[in-house]
Amino acid sequence: MRRYLSLTPRAEADLDAHFIYLSQKADIETALRFDTAAFASFERLCETPFVGSERQYLNTSLSDLRIWYVDGFDRYLIFYRVLDEALLIVRVLPSSRDVNSVMSDETIN
């Protein structure tokens, strides 16, 4: 069953921030390729949602969160939740970030 795609406001803000960063530090073409790759990766996850691995977090509300990467931009990690009919993108973070610290305050409705 193919799930529909849903993004949290924080995931949308993450994507915007990465686009701005890449357009300033690299070029607009790289930022556009990242955006395209991110959404292609999301669509792949909608089709095969359990491909990502589960991680353990101190924040127990994240217990069923899975992790995958943006295809072609392996430094960027996709944190997502598989729901009955949807795939919820929770965050998109660079792997250089202290993920446990960032995710410790995360709340998901």
Secondary structure in CASP SS format (residue, H / E / C, confidence):
PFRMAT SS
TARGET T0000
AUTHOR 0000-0000-0000
METHOD secondary structure of the structure
MODEL  1
M C 1.00
R C 1.00
R C 1.00
Y E 1.00
L E 1.00
S E 1.00
L E 1.00
T C 1.00
P H 1.00
R H 1.00
A H 1.00
E H 1.00
A H 1.00
D H 1.00
L H 1.00
D H 1.00
A H 1.00
H H 1.00
F H 1.00
I H 1.00
Y H 1.00
L H 1.00
S H 1.00
Q H 1.00
K H 1.00
A C 1.00
D C 1.00
I H 1.00
E H 1.00
T H 1.00
A H 1.00
L H 1.00
R H 1.00
F H 1.00
D H 1.00
T H 1.00
A H 1.00
A H 1.00
F H 1.00
A H 1.00
S H 1.00
F H 1.00
E H 1.00
R H 1.00
L H 1.00
C H 1.00
E H 1.00
T C 1.00
P H 1.00
F H 1.00
V H 1.00
G C 1.00
S E 1.00
E E 1.00
R C 1.00
Q C 1.00
Y C 1.00
L C 1.00
N C 1.00
T H 1.00
S H 1.00
L H 1.00
S C 1.00
D C 1.00
L C 1.00
R E 1.00
I E 1.00
W E 1.00
Y E 1.00
V E 1.00
D C 1.00
G C 1.00
F E 1.00
D E 1.00
R E 1.00
Y E 1.00
L E 1.00
I E 1.00
F E 1.00
Y E 1.00
R E 1.00
V E 1.00
L C 1.00
D C 1.00
E C 1.00
A E 1.00
L E 1.00
L E 1.00
I E 1.00
V E 1.00
R E 1.00
V E 1.00
L E 1.00
P E 1.00
S C 1.00
S C 1.00
R C 1.00
D C 1.00
V H 1.00
N H 1.00
S H 1.00
V H 1.00
M H 1.00
S H 1.00
D C 1.00
E C 1.00
T C 1.00
I C 1.00
N C 1.00
END
